[in-house]
Amino acid sequence: MNLISRERVCPLSLKLEMAAYAALLSLKYTIEQIQLHPRPPISLDQNQVDSLTDTLNFLQYFLEVYSCGSGSREATDVLESLIADAAHAAEDIIETRIVDQIHGEKMSSDELYQDLEKVIQEMGFIRKDVMEIKEKNIGIIEDRLHRNSSMLGGSPLTTKQNAMVGLDDQLIELMDKLTGQPSNRRIIPIVGMGGIGKTTLAINAYLKFMKHFDIRAWVTISQNYNVREILVEILLCASKDESREILSGMSEGELGERVHKSLYGRRYLIVLDDIWSVDVWDKVQIFFPDNGQGSRVMITTRLSNIVLQLIGSHGLVMDLLDDNKSWDLLCKSIFGNEKDCPVELEEIGKKIAKNCKGLPLSIVVIGGLLAKSNPTRENWEYISENLNSIVNVEDNERCLKVLLLSYHHLPVHLKPCFLYMGVFPEDSNIHVSRLVKLWVSEGFLKPIRGKSLEVVSREYLDELCDRNLIRVHRRGSNGGIKFCKIHDLVRELCLKEAKKEKFLYVRRPHDLNIPQGIINTQRRISIHQSTTQNEYLLVAPHALQFVPLARSLFFDINEVRLPSLHHCRLLRVLRATDTYVNSYKENTHCMYTLEDVFQLVNSRFLAVGAVRVENPCRFPSSYLLWNLQTLIVKSIAGFVVAPTEIWKMTQLRHVQFSGGLEMPDPPLGGQDGEFVLGNLQTLSLIRNFKCGEEVVKRIPNINNLQIYYRGQEIEGYLSSYYCLNNLGRLGKLESFDCSFGGLYKPNRNDMLQNFIIPNSIKKLTLGRTHLKWEDMKTKIGWLPNLEVLKLNNNSFLGAEWETVEGQFCNLRFLGIYDMFSGLEWWMTDSSHFPRLEQLVLRGLNKLKEIPSCIGEIPTLGSIELKYCSKSAVISAKEILDEQEDLGNGGLRVRVRVSQKDKQHFERLASPNFQVET
């Protein structure tokens, strides 16, 4: 191993980036999984483990603390490559030995020891050189963090402005904040993703209201700000008499005092454009006097959490443009105000605008290109078909450079999670629960003491959303993010950086081939749907025979024979199922058998779709899958019977079978903890679940349980055979879904006595429980933590439901989806649901009305009715009207009615009352 020479690594251009960090965390996670496993497939020398772990922790800390995120980003730094390569080499040695051991291939322990020792020595050399760099150059690196100029370039006020289209409402809101009450100094934040038009809006407001303020100043802040430079810029804007030369010789304190003096007693407007840290505000705001003159400080930022810290609310949030506004902006960018778009180009022009996905920067860049090109249909069609690639190179990669700032500003622990979003096809609605499981299985999450990796994942996702890199597409009934998306340009950024970092290879639909020299060195490979299936069938199976290092494989291919997995011996993640919804709103799925995937003995995450099983089907013996964490099977029909060995799979975290899984009784005896699935959090969908005492002891941390009962008589068996009275002992269960079916129904008395729901439940879904509405008071209403309640067909029966005070104290979502309940009268009070936010009623064709007091619940934000009685719909409209008369404009009502009732109810439609069919 050659030492890193000073000639090869320039300390001021150190690029301590994501790939090395992800590789270190992955290796640490792999070693930890072996060390903590009750029956590890191999054993590692403890001295080697200690030495390796110590070096990994040192390098990880160095990357976290001294990766300053600036300098050249055009090539992978030598140091980062060496760290990543060494970590990957160690992981290859360990996991190859595991696979060989499980398959019965002989290898001496000395050989493993010697191979690892070589890598440990290499890492020792790297550590030594890192220490030299740290000791000699840390002062230079830290100094650079604070001495960089605060200006990104010339003031945008002196340059040609982009047209402002689609921002009229925001400009009016901004005008009220700038010129209205209160008279004390006020911070006005504008927040949104890069390129969404924050600066354009601020400029237009700044110029429009110049005469309203005595003093105006505009400062553009960089990621590495300098307080002195900010104060100098403010003084230069505030007075023409100031000299940069004289000001540059003053101290920060002298400059601050001068700013304070020049602003005191005056009405001023200061714009701090593109803030990346609340620290900059803390350091300059002390020089901005609050003298009751109606002064304003306007701030633009990409980071939502900064706004919350500054004003405690969300500020002025900018969203993507809709199709009509996108088209208006594109036209103005091409033709200005002088002429309209030619009729023959309007259709293709609107398509181009729509495909920019509402991002003003993208629209303006494309508009500039179209303005310079021949206005022919052929030219515009070419641009439409190659939009993303053109945007990425046009105007010196202007779009990507703007977005790249957001990536560079990410802390290093978030970068793997962000770049990983590139594995999903364009326009995917990404299911967050699956995304979280993938992040955990990949091993690149930084653990946080006292928190599960799933909780850490969701916190990371929230942070990426706060930074406006990932968008919330839909929230679930509990208020959490259920689906997320990324803009096409942000995804292009992911793919470009992931390729540069050798973190991920994505074979896109338009790629003509899969370059063998590239793919056989990749650790993560994603194959997206090809434009022609025949082309894929010729290329992919051959290329995937030579991926010896692949740890993750993703397929987005419909109804084709997938390549053999025989050559993917080290694979840890396989996703070939409908984990997302494509742009056509269809679930995608591929075909593998359980036998195919169970040969992947190193796997952590297996998700396969459209598996054809016989009814019932037994899946292969699973004890060889020593480290499997997530198993997701989407079967076409029929349930699967698990082998007894499933109780030995101690690493299991999530098990989901759409067609149902029948769990065997756990083995008796064994040493303490031998058959305990302490990591298991999710079991779904379990057929005829037996909640016996032995089962309860073996799933102590189950968080999400979905069960159903079919195919045999249920009456009288809830306690004696299925032991559902033990459900109450699952103290960490938060989400519970239980339904009954078949020819028989549960006995009501049996349900009341033995169907015990634990107090820990936050989300409860019931179906065909055949209880009466009056039983709600004893079985459900008193659950102290219940936030989401969904009642499916025949869960509660009867004509009347009367609630009582003191119950449902924390309920946020109530959904009744039951055309058979017979519910006619619902008697309640607003105080009975004090925190209700969403009410969904479906199929209640006998319900006379929604109680008017429901509208008085202060937290209620939406009411949704689908195929309910006409009188119920009318009562919902009356509730909305009453609340609007009282000044409550936050309530939304959406109703879906039959085609024959559509005309009647469409007359009632308003912005807050939507009618669908």
N, C-alpha and C positions, 0 to 999 in steps of 0.2 A: 504494500500500500504506500503510495507516494504521499509525502506530507504536502499540505497545501502551501504553496510558496506565496510570498508577499506579492510577487509579480502576477500571480494568477488571480488573486482575490484582492480587489480594491476595497478597503474598509468603508469607503463612502458610497459604494454601489452594491453593498451586501443585499442580496435578495433572499432573505430567509423566509421562504414562502410555504404555501399550503401543502405541497406534495410531501415534503420532508416531515412536516408536522403530522399529517394523516398517517404516514408510514410508521412513525414512532408510536403513535397511539394504537394503531392496529397491532403492532408487534407486542406492545404491553398487554393489550387485551387478550391476545392469543396465549401468551404465557400465563396470564391470570386464569384463563379458562382451564388450563391444564392443572395448575397448582390447586385450584379450588374444587376440582371435580372429584367426586367420591371414588370413581373408578377410571382414572385417566388411562388412555390407550398407551401412553409412553410416560416415562419418568425422566425428568431433567436433573442434572447435577445441581445441587442447591448452591454451591459456590459460584457456578456459572450463572445461575438465575440471579443471585445477589449482585454480581458484578455487572451483568447486562442491565438489570433494572436500575442500578445506580447511574450508569451512563445514559440510559434512556431518559431518566428524570432530569438529569443535567441538561441534555440537549433540548428536551421539551421546554424547560424553563427558559433557556436561552432564546429559543424561537418565540416564546410568548412575550418576553420582556424586551428583547432588543431587536425584534423585527419591526422596524419603524415605519414600514409601509411606503417608503419613498425611494427615490433613486431610479436607476434604469430598470425597466420591466420588460425588456425586449428579448431576453434569452434566459434560460435557466441557469442560475448561478452555480458555479462549480461546487461550492460548499453544500448547497442544498441538494444537489444531485448525489454527492457522496453520502450524505446522511440518509437520503431516501434509498439509495442502492444498497447500503449496508443493512438497513432495517428490513428491506425486502429479501435480501439474501438470507438473513437469519430466519425470517418467517418461512421461506421456501424450504430450508433445511428441516425445520421443525415439522411443518405440515406434510412434507413428503414422507418423512419418517412415520408419521401417524397413519397415513394412507397405506403405506407398505406394511406396517404392523397389522392393521386391521385385515388386510387382504392376505396375510400369512406369508409375506415375503420376508426373508431373513436378512437381518442387518445387525452387525455387532454394536453394542453400546459404545465401544471405543470409537467407532467410526463417527457416530453422532457427536460424541464429545469433541473429537478432533476437528470436525467440520465447524462446530459452533465456536470452538476456541479461536479459529482463524478470523471469524467475523468479529468476535469480541476484541481481538487485537486491533483489527481495522477501526472499530469504533473508538478504541482507546486513542489511536492516532488522531482521529477526527476531534475527539474531545480535547486533546492537547492543543491542537491548532485553534480550536474555538476559544480556548482559554487565553491564548496569546492575542488573538484578535480582540477579545473582550477587554483584556487588561490594557492594551496599547491604544485602542481606538474608541473606547466607550465614551470618553469625554467628547470626542469629535462627533460621534453619532448623536449624543444627547444635545450637544450644542446646536446641531443642525435642526433638531426638532423645534427649537425656539427662535432661531435666527432667520428662517426663511421669510422672504417678503410676504406680507399679507395680501398682496395684490396678485390676482391671477392674470391680469393684463390690463389694458386700458379700460376706463370706465365704460360700461355698456351705453351710457347716456350719450357718448360722443360718436357712437357707431350707428350705422343704418339699422333701423328697427324692423323687426318682423311684424307683419300684420297681426292685430289682435282680433281674433274671431272666436265667438263662442264663450267669451269671458265677461259678457255684459252683466250678468247677475252677480258674479264675483266682484266686478268693479263697483257696482252699486253698493254691495255690502261693505267693500273696502272704503268707499266714500263716507258711509255712515260712521265707520270706526275712526276715520281720519278727522272728520269735521264735527262730529256730534259730541255728545256728553260721554264721559265726564271731563272736567277741566284739568284734572291732574294728569301727570305723565302716564301714557298708556303704551303698552307693548302690543304690537299687532303682528302675530306670526302668520306666515303663509307656508303651508307644508304640502309636499307631494314628491313623487319620484323625479329623478333627473329627466330633463327634457319635456316636462309636462306644462311649462309655461309660467312658472313662479316669477322669474325675473321679468318676463314680458309684462305680466300683470302689474308688478311693482313699478316698473318704468312708466307705464301708462298712468298709474295713479300719481306717481311722483311729478310727472310733467303736468298733469291736469290740475293739480292743486298747489302749484308752486307759489302762487300769489297769496294763498291762505296762510303761509308760514313766513316768518321773518328770516329764518335761516334754514337752509337745506344742505344736507351732506349725504353723499353716497359712497360707501366703502364696500368693495368686494373682498370677502374673507376667504382665505384658502384653508386647506386641512391643517397646515402648519402655520398658524397665525403668528403675528408679531404685534404686540400692543402698541409699541412706539409708532410703527408704521400706520396703524389704524388711527391713532390720535393725530398724526401729521396730516393724513388725508382729510380728516374732519376739519382741521384748521384751514387747510388750503381751499376746501369747498366753502367754508363759512366766510372767508374774507379774501378778496383779491390782493390785499396788501401783504399777505403773508408770503414768506420766501422759504422754499424747500431747503435751501442751503442753511439758512439760519435755524430753522426748526430741527433739522437733522442733527445739529450740535447740542440740542437740549436733552436733558434726562427725561425719563418716563414721568416722574413726578412733576417736573416743570411743564411738560406738555399737557398733562392732565389738568393742572391748575389753570393753564391758559384756555383749555377747552371749556372748563367749568365757568370761567369768567366771561367768555364770549357768548355762552348760551344763557347765562343767568338773566332772568327778567325778560327773556325773549320767547316767542312761540317758535319752536324748532321741529324739523322733521329730519330724522337720521335713518338711513336705510343701511342695514348690515346684511349684505347679500351673500347667501350660501354659507351659512354657519354650520359647523360640524361638531361643535362642543359647547356645552353650557358654560364652560370655564371662561371663554372669551367674553361672554356677557358679564359674568361676575367681575371680571377685571376692568371692564370699561364703563359699566353702568354707574359706578361711583362718581364719575365725572359728568354725568348728565343730570342737571338739577331738576327737581320736581317742584316747580314754582307756581302751579295753578294756572298756567297760561294756555293749556290745551295742547301741550307738546306731545309728539308721537315718535315712537321708535318702531320702524317696520323691519321685520326679520324674515328672510326666506331660508328654508332648510329642507333637507330630505328626510330628516330624522324626527319622527313623531314624538319620541320620548323627550326630546329637547323642549318641544312645545308644552308638554305636560309639566315639565319642571319649571318652565318660565311662568305660565299663567294658570296651570291646574286644569286646563281644558284642551280641546283639540285644535283650537285656532281655526283659520280659514283653510279648509282641506280642499285641494284641487284634485279633481277626478279626470279620467280620460274623456275625450270628446265623444259624443254620439255620432252616428253616421252622417246626419245632416250637417252638423257643425264641422265635421271633418271635411266634408265636400266643400263647404263655404270657404274654409281656410285654404284648401288646396287650390280652389279657383283664384282666390286673392293672391296666393303665392305665385301663380302662373301668369295671370292676366292683370293683376292689380285692380284698380277701380275703373279701368278704361273700357273694358269690353267683357262680354260674357263668353262662356265656353261654347265653341261650335257644337251644334246639335249632334253631329255625327260622332263626337268624342265624349258626349255626356255619359253614356252607359259605361264605357270602359273607364272613364275618369272616376265615376262613382265607385267602381270596383276597386280601383287603386286606392282611393281615399279610405274605403272600408278596410282594406287589407293593411293599412297603417295602424289599425287597432287603436285609434283614438289618441296616439301620442303626437302632440303638436310638433316636436322636434323632427320626428320622422316625416311628417307631412310637409313641413317647410323644406327639408332637404330634398325630398322627391319633387316638390313644386319647383324648386330652383333648377333642378335638372331638366324637368319638362319645359320650363320657360326658355331654356337654352337650346332645346332640341326642336327638330321639325315637327310641327303639330299634325302628324298623320296618325291614323289608326294603327298602322303597323308598328310605329315607334312606341306608341302608348301600350299596345298589347305586349310588346317585348318587355317593357318596364314592369308591367303588371305580373308577368310570369316569373320575373327574376327580382322581385322587389327587395327581399332581404339581402341578397348578395350585392345589389346595387347600393342600398342604403349603407351597407358596411364599408364600402370603398369611396362613396361619393363625398366630396368636400373634405378630403383628407381624413376620412373615417371620423367625421365630426360626431356622429351619433354615439358610436362606440366609445369615443374618448370621454364624452360627457358621462356615460354610464359607468365607465371604468373607474372614475373617481369614487363611486359608491363601493365598488369591489375593493379597491385599495384601502378604503377606510375601514373595512371590516376587521375586527379582531381575528387573529389567525384561527381560533377555534371554530369560528362560524364559516370560514371559507370552504372547507370540504362539504358542509351541508348545502351551501349555496350552489357550488359547482355541480353537485349531485343532481340538481333539478334538471340538468340536461339529458338525463336518461329517459325522461318522459317525452313523448311526441309533441309536436307543436299543437297548441290549442287544447291540451289535455286539462280536464278538470281533475285534479290530483286528490285522491282520497287521503286525508291527513292520517287516519289511523294506520293505513298501509305504509305511508311515507315514514312515519315514526318507527314502525317495525323494521323497515329497511335500514334506516340510519343506525339503529341499535345493532343490527346484524352485521353491518359493515365494520364496526369496531373503531370508527374514527371519532367517537364522541368523547369529550373530556368528562370523566365522572365527577359528580359533586356529592360530597359526603352527606348521607342522610336522604338522598333523593334517588329514585329509580331512574334508569336510563331513559325510560319512556317519558317521565316528567321532565328530565333534562332536554329531551328532544323537543317537546312542546314549548318549552321556554325558549329554545333556540329558534324555533319557527316563529314565535311571537316577536322575537327581536328582529328577525329578518323582515317580518311584516311591518314592524315599527320603522324600519329603515327604508320602507317602500320599494324593496327589491322583489318581494313576493306579495301577491295580492290575495286578500280574502275573497273567495268566490261565494261561499255559502257557509253560514253558521248553523250548527245543529240546535236541537231543541233545548240543550243545556247552555247555550250561548257560546260554546267553544267553536273553534274553526273546524268545519267538517270537510270542506273542499277548498283548495287553494289553486292559484294559477300564476303563471309568469308571462309577462308580455313577450312577444316574439323577439324583440330586440334584446331584451334581458336574457332570453334563452340563447340567442346568438353569442352574447357575451360569455355565458356559461360554457358553451361548446368551444369557443375560441380559447379561453383560458384553460379549460380542462385538457384540451389537446396540447397546448403549450406545456402544461405541467405533467403530461403523460398520466393524468389521473383517470381519464375516461375516453374511450373510443366509441363514437356514435356513427353507425352506418345509416345515412339518411336515405329517404325514398328516391332522390334523384341521382344518388351515386351510382356510377356505372359498374363499379367493381369494388371488391374488398381487398385492399393492398396487403398481400401476404407478409411483406417485410415489416409492416406496421402492426398488424393485428396479432401476430404471434408473440409480441412483447407486452401486450396489454393485460392489465389485471381486471379491468371492468369493460365489458363490451355490450353495447345496446344496438340491436338490429331493428330498424323501423320498417313499416310496411313499404314494399317496393311498388313502383308504378306498374310493373307487370310481374305477376306471380312466376311466370316461366323464367324470367331473368333471375329472380331470387333463387328458385329451385336449382339453377345451374351453379350459382356462385357460393351461396352461404354454406351448404353442407361441406363442400370441399374446403373452404377457408377455415371452418371451425374444427377441422381435424388437426390443426396445428396451433392450438392455443394452450400450451402447457402451463402458462402462468396465470391463466384466467381464474379469478376468484368470484366474479359476478357476471351473470349472463341474463340479458333482458330481451324479450321478444315482443314485438308488436306486429304480429302477422296473423291474418285470419285464415282458418280452414286449410292449412297446408301441413304436410309432413315435416316435422322439425328435424334438425340434424341430430345424429347420435350424440349422446352424452359420454360415450366411452372414453373420449380423449380429454375430457374435462375433469381429471382426477382430483384436482385441488379445489374445485368449485365450492364456494360457501353460500352464494346467493343465486337462486334461479327464480326468475319471475316470468312465467309464461301463462298468465291468466288475466282476468278482467280487473286489474287493480286501478284502472282509470277509465274514463269515458272519452271516446274520441270526438273529433269535431262534428261527426254526424250524429252525436248523442246515442251512439250504440256502444254496448260493452264489447270489448275485444277479447278474444280467447284463442288459445292454441291447444294442441293435443299432445299430452304425454301420459303414459300409464304410471300407476304407482310403482310398478316394478322398475320403470326407467329411472325415476327420481330417487328411489331408495338405494341405488348403487352409488350415490354421491355421499360417501361416508364422512366427508369433511364438512357437510352442509350445515348452515345455521338457519337459512331462510329458504323454504320451498313453497312456491305458490304455483299450482298447476290448474288449468281450467279444462272444462269439457271432458273430464275423465268419464269414460263409459264403464259402469260397474254393474255387475249382476246383483240381484237383490236377494239376500244380502251378500256383501263382498268382504273378504278378509284381506286387509293389506299386509304386505310382507312383514316378516319379523323385523322390528325396528331397533333392536338393541345395538346394531352396528352404527347407528346414527348418534354417536356419542355426544355431539355438541349441538344438536338441532334445537333451535329456539322457537321458530315459527313454522307451522305447517298449515297451509291453506289449500283446500281441495274444493274445486267447483265441479261437482259431478252432474251429469245430465239427468240421471235418474237413479234412485236407489240409495240406501244407506250403507255405511261401511262398518264392519266390526273390527275393533282394534285388538291387537294381540295383548297378552298379559304383560309382555315386555315394555309396554308403554309406561308402566309404573316405574321402570328403571331409567327413564329418560329425564334425568333430574334438571337438565338445562331448559326444558320446555317452558316457554313463556306464553305462547298464544297458539291455540289449536282451533281451527275453524273448518267445518265441513258443511257445505250448503245443503247437501242431501241428507245430512244426519250422520252421526257417529255413535255407535253403541260401545260404551266403555265396559271392559270386563271388571269383575271384582278384583280388588288389589290382593296380591299374594299375602298370605299370613306369615307371621314370624319375621325373620330377618333381623339384622342389627338395627339399633336406634337410628332413625333417619334414612335407612337404606332405600325405602320406597316412598319417600316424601318428595312431592313435587313443589318444593318451596319457592321456585321462581314462577310457577304457573299463575298467570293473571287472567287469561281468557279461555273459556270453553264454550264452543258454539258449533253446531247445533247438536246437543246431546239427546239421543233418543232413549226414552224410558229410563231416565236418570235415577239411579239408586243412591240416595243421600245417606247411606249408612254411616255408623260411627267410624268405621275404618276409612271410609272415603273422606269424611270431614277432616280427619287427622292428617290426611295426605295432601290436601289442597288448602293449607292454612291461609294463603295470601291471594286466593281467588278474588278477582275484582269484577269480572264480567262473566256472567253465566246465562246461557240461553238453552232452555230445555223444552222438550215436547213429549207428549205421551200419545202413542198410537198403537192400534193393532190388537189390543186385548182389553178385557174388562178392567176398568179403573176403579169402579165403585168399591169403597171399603179397603182399598190397598194403599192409600196415601201414607199411612203411618206404619202398617204392619209389613209392607213389602218395599215400598219406595222410600219410606222413612223421611218424608218431607217435613216432619216436625223438627228434623235436625238442621233445616235451612237456617234457623235462627242462630246457629253456632258459627256460621260463616261471617265472622266479625268484620272482615274487610271487604265484603261484597257491596259494590256500589251500583252496579247495573244488573238488573235481573229481568229476564224475559221468559215467561212460562205460558204454554198453551196446551190445550187438550184437544183431542180429535178422535176420529174413528167412529164406531157405532155407539160407543158408550160415552157417558158424561160423568164427571165426578159428583159424588154425593155432597149436597150442600152442608150437611152437618159434619161430614168428614172434613170438608174444606175449612169450615169455621174452627174446628178443634185442632187440626193437624197441619194446616198450611201456614207455617210460621215464617213471616218475612222479617229479616233482621233490621234493626234500627239504623244500620249503616247505609241502607239503600238510598241512592240519590235519583236513580232512573228506574222506573218500573213499567213493564209492558205485560199485559195480561190478555189472554184470548180463550174463549169458551170455558171460563171458570164456572159459569152458570150460578153466580151469586146474585143476591138481590141488592138494589140500591141502598137499602137500609144497612146492609152489611159493610158498606163503605166506612161507616163510623167506627166500626170495631176492627176492621182489617187494614185499612189504608190511611184514613184521615190523621191518625196520631203519629205516623212515621215522622220523626223530628227532622230528618235531613232530606226528605223527598223534594226534588226539584222538578222532575219530569214524570208525568203520568200519562200513559197511552193505553186506552181501553179499546181492544179490538172486538170483533163480533162475539156476541153472547158472553161477554165477560161479566156484565151486570145487567140484570133484567128487571122490568117493572115500569109502570107508567109515571111514577113520581120519584124525584130525588130531592131530598131536603138536607141541606148541610147545616152544620152547627159551628158556632164560634170556637176559636182556639185550635182548629185543625188546619191542615194544609198551610202551616205558617211559612214555609219556605218554597212552596210550589211556584215555579216560574212558567211552566208549560203544561197545559191540559189539552189532551187530544182524545176525542171520543169518535171512533170509527166503527159504528155499529148500527147497521140498518135493521137488526133484529132485536134490539134492546126494548123497543116499545116505549121509549121515553117520550112523555108528552109534556110534563110539567117539571120545571127545574126551579126549586125555591131556595134562594140563597140571599146573601148580603155581601156587599163589597168588602166588609171586614173579614169574611170567611176565606177570602183568597188575597191576603194583604200584599203579596209580592208577585202576583200573576202578571206575566208579560205577553204571553201568546195563548190564544184560545183557538183551537181547531176542531170543527165539528164536521163530520162526514157521514152522509147516509141517514141522518136523523129526519126521516120523512114524516114523523108524527109529532115532532116537537112544535108546540104552539108558539113559543117565543123564547128569545134569550132574555133573561131577567135584565131590566133596564139598569139595575144597580151595578151590573158588571162594568158598565162604562165609567163608573165612579172610582174604580180601582186606579190609584195614581200611577202605578207602574205599567199599566196595560198599554201595549204598543200596537198590537194587531189582532184582528179577528178574521178567521178564515172559515168559510162555509162551502162545502162541496155536496151538491145534490141533496140539500136539506129542504124542508117544507117552505112554501112561499111565505108563510107567516113568520118563520124564523128569519128569512132573508130580510123581510120588511122591518122586523124588530131590530136587526143589526143596523139597518140604515137609520132608523130612528135614534138608536144609541149614538151613532156617529154625528147626526145632526145636532143632537142635544149637547154633545161634548164640544162641537165646533162653536155653537152659540155661547158656550161658557168660556171660549177662548183656548180650548185644548186642541191645538192643531197637530198634535203628534200621533193621533190614532189613525190607523189604516185598516180598511175593511176590504177583503177580497172575496168574491163569491163566484162559484162555478155552478151554472144552471144548465138545464137541458136545452136543446135547440128550440123547442117549442116555447120555452119561457124567455128566451134570449131577448126578443124585441121588447117585452114588457119591462124587464129589468134594466136594459140598456138606457132607458130614458132617465133612470135614477143615477147613472154613472157620473162621477166627479173625480177630481184628482185623487181624492182619498177613498173613493168607493169604486173599485174595479170589478167589472163584470166579464167573466170568461165562459166559454162553452167547451 
